[in-house]
Amino acid sequence: MQRATRSNQWAWTAPSLFLAIASLLGSGISQASPTFANAVTNGTVTIAGLTEASGVQASRNNLNVLWTHNDSGHPAQVFAIDTQGQLLGTYSLPANSDNEDIAMGPARAAIYTGGRG
């Protein structure tokens, strides 16, 4: 009698797993494609210091306020704009050099910026 080893067990189960997955994929199960509404233009951003917006985040505290920033090569700043693209304020970020994205943190007043390569 031959003793089963871990490698023998995987050798028998891998084809079975493959067949199970293949049968599921071929059974007509499909994911619905997302649908989107038509775009609506509220305004145009024409702010002199904001020439390469690289991220945008809606404010949690102020309705109709968006936070954005420039990509690398620009001063480290975040801009508060309204939903029509008008500048509400500009805020410098000391010791920050390459912002790629912006997000709200878990605290109501926290905004995070970061470089991701």
Contacts in CASP RR format, 6 or more apart in sequence:
PFRMAT RR
TARGET T0000
AUTHOR 0000-0000-0000
METHOD contacts of the structure
MODEL  1
MQRATRSNQWAWTAPSLFLAIASLLGSGISQASPTFANAVTNGTVTIAGL
TEASGVQASRNNLNVLWTHNDSGHPAQVFAIDTQGQLLGTYSLPANSDNE
DIAMGPARAAIYTGGRG
42 83 0 8 1.000
42 84 0 8 1.000
42 85 0 8 1.000
43 83 0 8 1.000
43 84 0 8 1.000
43 85 0 8 1.000
44 85 0 8 1.000
45 53 0 8 1.000
45 81 0 8 1.000
45 85 0 8 1.000
46 85 0 8 1.000
47 79 0 8 1.000
47 81 0 8 1.000
47 85 0 8 1.000
47 87 0 8 1.000
49 70 0 8 1.000
49 74 0 8 1.000
49 79 0 8 1.000
49 90 0 8 1.000
50 68 0 8 1.000
50 70 0 8 1.000
50 79 0 8 1.000
50 81 0 8 1.000
50 87 0 8 1.000
51 70 0 8 1.000
51 74 0 8 1.000
52 70 0 8 1.000
52 71 0 8 1.000
52 74 0 8 1.000
53 68 0 8 1.000
53 69 0 8 1.000
53 70 0 8 1.000
53 71 0 8 1.000
54 68 0 8 1.000
54 69 0 8 1.000
54 70 0 8 1.000
54 71 0 8 1.000
54 99 0 8 1.000
54 100 0 8 1.000
54 101 0 8 1.000
55 68 0 8 1.000
55 69 0 8 1.000
55 100 0 8 1.000
55 101 0 8 1.000
55 102 0 8 1.000
56 66 0 8 1.000
56 67 0 8 1.000
56 68 0 8 1.000
56 102 0 8 1.000
57 66 0 8 1.000
57 67 0 8 1.000
57 68 0 8 1.000
57 102 0 8 1.000
57 103 0 8 1.000
57 104 0 8 1.000
57 111 0 8 1.000
58 65 0 8 1.000
58 66 0 8 1.000
58 67 0 8 1.000
58 104 0 8 1.000
59 65 0 8 1.000
59 66 0 8 1.000
59 67 0 8 1.000
59 80 0 8 1.000
59 104 0 8 1.000
60 104 0 8 1.000
60 108 0 8 1.000
61 108 0 8 1.000
61 109 0 8 1.000
64 82 0 8 1.000
64 83 0 8 1.000
65 80 0 8 1.000
65 81 0 8 1.000
65 82 0 8 1.000
65 83 0 8 1.000
65 88 0 8 1.000
66 80 0 8 1.000
66 81 0 8 1.000
66 82 0 8 1.000
66 83 0 8 1.000
66 85 0 8 1.000
67 78 0 8 1.000
67 79 0 8 1.000
67 80 0 8 1.000
67 81 0 8 1.000
67 102 0 8 1.000
67 111 0 8 1.000
68 78 0 8 1.000
68 79 0 8 1.000
68 81 0 8 1.000
68 102 0 8 1.000
69 77 0 8 1.000
69 78 0 8 1.000
69 79 0 8 1.000
69 99 0 8 1.000
69 102 0 8 1.000
69 113 0 8 1.000
70 77 0 8 1.000
70 99 0 8 1.000
71 99 0 8 1.000
71 100 0 8 1.000
72 97 0 8 1.000
72 98 0 8 1.000
72 99 0 8 1.000
72 100 0 8 1.000
73 98 0 8 1.000
75 92 0 8 1.000
76 92 0 8 1.000
76 93 0 8 1.000
76 94 0 8 1.000
76 95 0 8 1.000
76 96 0 8 1.000
76 97 0 8 1.000
76 99 0 8 1.000
77 90 0 8 1.000
77 91 0 8 1.000
77 92 0 8 1.000
77 93 0 8 1.000
78 90 0 8 1.000
78 91 0 8 1.000
78 93 0 8 1.000
78 99 0 8 1.000
78 102 0 8 1.000
78 111 0 8 1.000
78 113 0 8 1.000
79 87 0 8 1.000
79 88 0 8 1.000
79 89 0 8 1.000
79 90 0 8 1.000
79 91 0 8 1.000
80 87 0 8 1.000
80 88 0 8 1.000
80 89 0 8 1.000
80 90 0 8 1.000
80 91 0 8 1.000
81 87 0 8 1.000
81 88 0 8 1.000
81 89 0 8 1.000
82 88 0 8 1.000
93 99 0 8 1.000
93 113 0 8 1.000
96 113 0 8 1.000
96 114 0 8 1.000
98 114 0 8 1.000
98 115 0 8 1.000
99 113 0 8 1.000
99 114 0 8 1.000
99 115 0 8 1.000
100 114 0 8 1.000
100 115 0 8 1.000
100 116 0 8 1.000
100 117 0 8 1.000
101 113 0 8 1.000
101 114 0 8 1.000
101 115 0 8 1.000
101 116 0 8 1.000
102 111 0 8 1.000
102 112 0 8 1.000
102 113 0 8 1.000
102 114 0 8 1.000
103 111 0 8 1.000
103 112 0 8 1.000
104 110 0 8 1.000
104 111 0 8 1.000
104 112 0 8 1.000
105 111 0 8 1.000
105 112 0 8 1.000
END
